Amino acid sequence: MTASKLRNVLPPAEGTRTNPYARFIPREELSSFAAWAFGDISAAPGAANAPRRREADKAAAIDPAELAAQQLRAARQSGYQDGYRDGLVALEGFKQSFAAQTTSQVGTLVVAIGEQLDALQQDMAKCLAATATQLARRIVRSELTARPECVALVAEQAIDTLLQSARHIIVRLHPDDHALVEAGAGEAIAARGARLVADASIARGGCRVDSDIGGVDATIEERWRRAAAALGCDDSWSGEAPAAAPEPQAP
């Protein structure tokens, strides 16, 4: 700053005490200046690290028992999450296993029921066949008693079964049926040159035809066996009437 630029300022009046720093400095006397702003006067050196130190102090100030409790809660939460996840996996595996086991059991049950139904149907068929054969036996026995002349038709059909080339035909039948066959099938017997022979071993209602090329068993026992076999029943003929069931006695 040069002397020519200095301005003359009147000195203070005598007898007046003034602060030496209270003198007004004109702008022309200032060479350079800058505005000054107040900063954070409360910040001390190292204030940037204060939060970190406070966290460290807070951690150091935590009670060990509280720290152990926090760690225990964290471990429990982690264990709960792991157990929940493992439980879901186990539940899914159980559902699949249960579904497979149930399907297998239901399949086995269905097969068992099917087998029982088949067995029941077979038993019902056997019972039906047995009932049918019993009824048929009664009918045949009744026919033999009521219409003994039917033996003539049996003998005629047996002779017709033989080939025309058959010779030496012999018709064996029960002595009581001899006259009936001769009267009812005499023309067929004469046409084939057959001969009637009484045979007490032949049951009434049937006959046996023999020839030089073969024979025909038309006895009542054989005819009944074939009829029962057609019904699925292995039952032999019995010419005797079945014994009547005993009547229940009064108590």
C-alpha positions as CSV (number, residue, x, y, z in Angstrom):
1,M,0.0,0.0,0.0
2,T,1.6,3.4,-1.1
3,A,1.5,6.7,0.9
4,S,-0.2,8.6,-1.9
5,K,-3.3,6.4,-1.5
6,L,-3.6,6.9,2.2
7,R,-6.4,9.2,3.3
8,N,-6.0,11.6,6.2
9,V,-8.2,10.7,9.1
10,L,-8.7,13.1,12.0
11,P,-7.2,11.8,15.2
12,P,-9.6,11.3,18.1
13,A,-10.2,14.2,20.4
14,E,-7.9,14.7,23.3
15,G,-9.1,13.3,26.6
16,T,-11.0,10.4,24.9
17,R,-9.8,6.9,25.5
18,T,-10.3,4.6,22.5
19,N,-9.6,1.0,21.8
20,P,-6.7,0.8,19.4
21,Y,-8.6,-2.0,17.5
22,A,-11.6,0.2,17.1
23,R,-10.2,2.3,14.3
24,F,-12.2,2.1,11.1
25,I,-10.1,0.9,8.2
26,P,-11.3,2.2,4.8
27,R,-11.7,-0.1,1.9
28,E,-9.0,1.6,0.0
29,E,-6.4,0.6,2.6
30,L,-7.2,-3.1,2.2
31,S,-5.2,-4.9,-0.5
32,S,-7.1,-8.2,-0.3
33,F,-9.8,-9.7,1.9
34,A,-12.2,-12.7,2.0
35,A,-15.4,-13.4,3.9
36,W,-15.0,-15.5,7.0
37,A,-17.7,-17.9,8.0
38,F,-18.1,-19.7,11.4
39,G,-17.6,-23.4,11.3
40,D,-18.8,-26.1,13.7
41,I,-17.1,-24.7,16.8
42,S,-18.5,-27.7,18.8
43,A,-16.5,-30.3,16.8
44,A,-13.4,-31.4,18.4
45,P,-10.4,-32.9,16.8
46,G,-11.1,-36.5,15.7
47,A,-14.9,-35.9,15.7
48,A,-15.2,-38.1,12.6
49,N,-14.3,-41.2,14.5
50,A,-16.6,-40.3,17.4
51,P,-19.6,-42.6,16.2
52,R,-17.2,-45.5,15.8
53,R,-15.9,-45.0,19.2
54,R,-19.4,-44.7,20.6
55,E,-20.3,-48.0,19.0
56,A,-17.2,-49.6,20.5
57,D,-17.9,-48.1,23.9
58,K,-21.5,-49.3,23.7
59,A,-20.4,-52.8,22.8
60,A,-17.9,-52.8,25.6
61,A,-20.5,-51.6,27.9
62,I,-22.9,-54.5,27.1
63,D,-23.4,-57.0,29.9
64,P,-21.9,-60.4,29.2
65,A,-25.2,-62.0,30.3
66,E,-27.1,-59.9,27.8
67,L,-24.6,-60.7,25.1
68,A,-25.1,-64.4,25.8
69,A,-28.8,-64.0,25.7
70,Q,-28.7,-62.3,22.3
71,Q,-26.5,-65.0,21.0
72,L,-28.9,-67.6,22.4
73,R,-31.8,-65.9,20.7
74,A,-30.0,-65.7,17.4
75,A,-29.1,-69.5,17.7
76,R,-32.7,-70.3,18.5
77,Q,-34.0,-68.3,15.5
78,S,-31.4,-70.0,13.3
79,G,-32.4,-73.4,14.7
80,Y,-36.1,-72.7,14.2
81,Q,-35.5,-71.8,10.6
82,D,-33.4,-74.9,9.9
83,G,-35.9,-77.1,11.7
84,Y,-38.8,-75.6,9.8
85,R,-37.1,-76.2,6.5
86,D,-36.1,-79.8,7.5
87,G,-39.7,-80.3,8.7
88,L,-41.1,-79.3,5.3
89,V,-38.8,-81.7,3.6
90,A,-39.7,-84.5,5.9
91,L,-43.4,-83.7,5.5
92,E,-43.2,-83.9,1.7
93,G,-41.3,-87.2,2.0
94,F,-43.9,-88.6,4.4
95,K,-46.8,-87.5,2.0
96,Q,-45.2,-89.3,-0.9
97,S,-44.4,-92.4,1.2
98,F,-48.0,-92.4,2.6
99,A,-49.5,-92.0,-0.9
100,A,-47.4,-94.9,-2.2
101,Q,-48.2,-97.1,0.8
102,T,-51.9,-96.3,0.5
103,T,-52.0,-97.0,-3.2
104,S,-50.3,-100.3,-2.6
105,Q,-52.7,-101.2,0.2
106,V,-55.7,-100.2,-1.9
107,G,-54.4,-102.3,-4.8
108,T,-53.9,-105.3,-2.6
109,L,-57.4,-104.8,-1.1
110,V,-59.0,-104.6,-4.6
111,V,-57.2,-107.8,-5.7
112,A,-58.3,-109.6,-2.5
113,I,-61.9,-108.5,-3.0
114,G,-61.7,-109.6,-6.6
115,E,-60.4,-113.0,-5.6
116,Q,-63.2,-113.3,-2.9
117,L,-65.8,-112.4,-5.5
118,D,-64.5,-115.0,-7.9
119,A,-64.5,-117.6,-5.2
120,L,-68.0,-116.6,-4.2
121,Q,-69.2,-116.9,-7.8
122,Q,-67.6,-120.3,-8.1
123,D,-69.3,-121.4,-4.9
124,M,-72.6,-120.0,-6.1
125,A,-72.2,-121.8,-9.5
126,K,-71.4,-125.1,-7.7
127,C,-74.5,-124.7,-5.4
128,L,-76.6,-123.8,-8.4
129,A,-75.3,-126.9,-10.3
130,A,-75.9,-129.1,-7.4
131,T,-79.4,-127.8,-7.0
132,A,-80.1,-128.3,-10.7
133,T,-78.8,-131.8,-10.7
134,Q,-80.9,-132.7,-7.7
135,L,-84.0,-131.3,-9.4
136,A,-83.1,-133.1,-12.6
137,R,-82.6,-136.3,-10.8
138,R,-86.1,-136.0,-9.3
139,I,-87.6,-135.2,-12.7
140,V,-85.9,-138.2,-14.4
141,R,-86.9,-140.5,-11.6
142,S,-90.4,-139.3,-11.9
143,E,-90.4,-139.7,-15.7
144,L,-89.1,-143.3,-15.4
145,T,-91.9,-144.1,-13.0
146,A,-94.7,-142.3,-14.9
147,R,-93.5,-143.0,-18.5
148,P,-91.5,-146.2,-18.6
149,E,-92.2,-146.5,-22.3
150,C,-89.7,-143.7,-23.0
151,V,-87.0,-146.5,-22.9
152,A,-88.1,-147.5,-26.4
153,L,-87.1,-144.0,-27.8
154,V,-83.7,-144.3,-26.0
155,A,-83.1,-147.7,-27.6
156,E,-84.1,-146.4,-31.1
157,Q,-81.8,-143.4,-30.8
158,A,-78.9,-145.6,-29.6
159,I,-79.3,-147.9,-32.6
160,D,-79.4,-145.0,-35.0
161,T,-76.1,-143.8,-33.6
162,L,-74.4,-146.8,-35.0
163,L,-73.0,-146.8,-38.5
164,Q,-75.1,-148.4,-41.2
165,S,-72.3,-150.9,-41.8
166,A,-72.6,-152.2,-38.2
167,R,-73.6,-155.9,-37.9
168,H,-74.5,-158.3,-35.1
169,I,-76.3,-155.6,-33.2
170,I,-77.4,-156.6,-29.7
171,V,-79.5,-154.3,-27.5
172,R,-79.2,-155.1,-23.8
173,L,-81.8,-153.7,-21.4
174,H,-83.6,-154.4,-18.2
175,P,-86.0,-157.4,-18.3
176,D,-88.9,-155.1,-17.3
177,D,-88.2,-152.9,-20.3
178,H,-87.9,-155.7,-22.8
179,A,-91.6,-155.7,-23.8
180,L,-91.8,-151.9,-23.9
181,V,-88.8,-151.6,-26.3
182,E,-90.1,-154.4,-28.5
183,A,-93.5,-152.7,-28.7
184,G,-92.2,-149.1,-29.2
185,A,-89.2,-149.6,-31.3
186,G,-89.9,-152.9,-33.0
187,E,-89.6,-151.5,-36.6
188,A,-86.3,-149.8,-36.0
189,I,-84.9,-153.0,-34.4
190,A,-86.1,-155.2,-37.3
191,A,-84.7,-152.8,-39.9
192,R,-81.2,-153.0,-38.5
193,G,-81.4,-156.7,-37.7
194,A,-80.9,-156.0,-34.0
195,R,-81.6,-158.5,-31.2
196,L,-83.0,-157.6,-27.8
197,V,-81.3,-159.3,-24.8
198,A,-82.6,-159.0,-21.2
199,D,-79.9,-158.0,-18.8
200,A,-80.7,-157.4,-15.1
201,S,-77.5,-155.4,-14.6
202,I,-78.9,-152.6,-16.8
203,A,-81.0,-150.2,-14.8
204,R,-84.5,-149.4,-16.0
205,G,-84.8,-146.5,-18.5
206,G,-81.5,-147.3,-20.3
207,C,-79.8,-149.8,-22.6
208,R,-76.4,-150.7,-24.0
209,V,-76.0,-151.5,-27.7
210,D,-73.1,-153.7,-29.0
211,S,-72.0,-154.4,-32.5
212,D,-69.1,-155.8,-34.5
213,I,-67.6,-152.2,-35.0
214,G,-68.4,-150.7,-31.6
215,G,-71.0,-150.0,-29.0
216,V,-73.2,-147.3,-27.5
217,D,-73.6,-146.8,-23.8
218,A,-77.1,-145.4,-23.3
219,T,-77.6,-146.5,-19.7
220,I,-79.3,-144.2,-17.4
221,E,-76.0,-143.9,-15.3
222,E,-73.9,-142.8,-18.4
223,R,-76.5,-140.4,-19.7
224,W,-76.9,-138.8,-16.2
225,R,-73.1,-138.5,-15.9
226,R,-72.9,-136.6,-19.2
227,A,-75.8,-134.3,-18.2
228,A,-74.3,-133.5,-14.8
229,A,-70.9,-132.8,-16.4
230,A,-72.5,-130.3,-18.8
231,L,-73.8,-128.5,-15.6
232,G,-70.3,-128.6,-14.2
233,C,-71.1,-131.1,-11.5
234,D,-69.5,-134.5,-10.9
235,D,-72.5,-136.5,-9.6
236,S,-73.3,-140.1,-10.1
237,W,-76.8,-141.4,-10.7
238,S,-78.7,-143.0,-7.9
239,G,-81.9,-144.7,-8.8
240,E,-83.1,-144.7,-5.2
241,A,-85.2,-141.9,-3.9
242,P,-83.3,-139.7,-1.4
243,A,-84.1,-140.2,2.2
244,A,-86.5,-137.7,3.6
245,A,-85.2,-135.2,6.0
246,P,-86.2,-135.9,9.6
247,E,-89.0,-133.7,10.8
248,P,-88.0,-131.4,13.6
249,Q,-89.2,-132.6,17.0
250,A,-91.3,-130.3,19.2
251,P,-89.4,-129.1,22.3
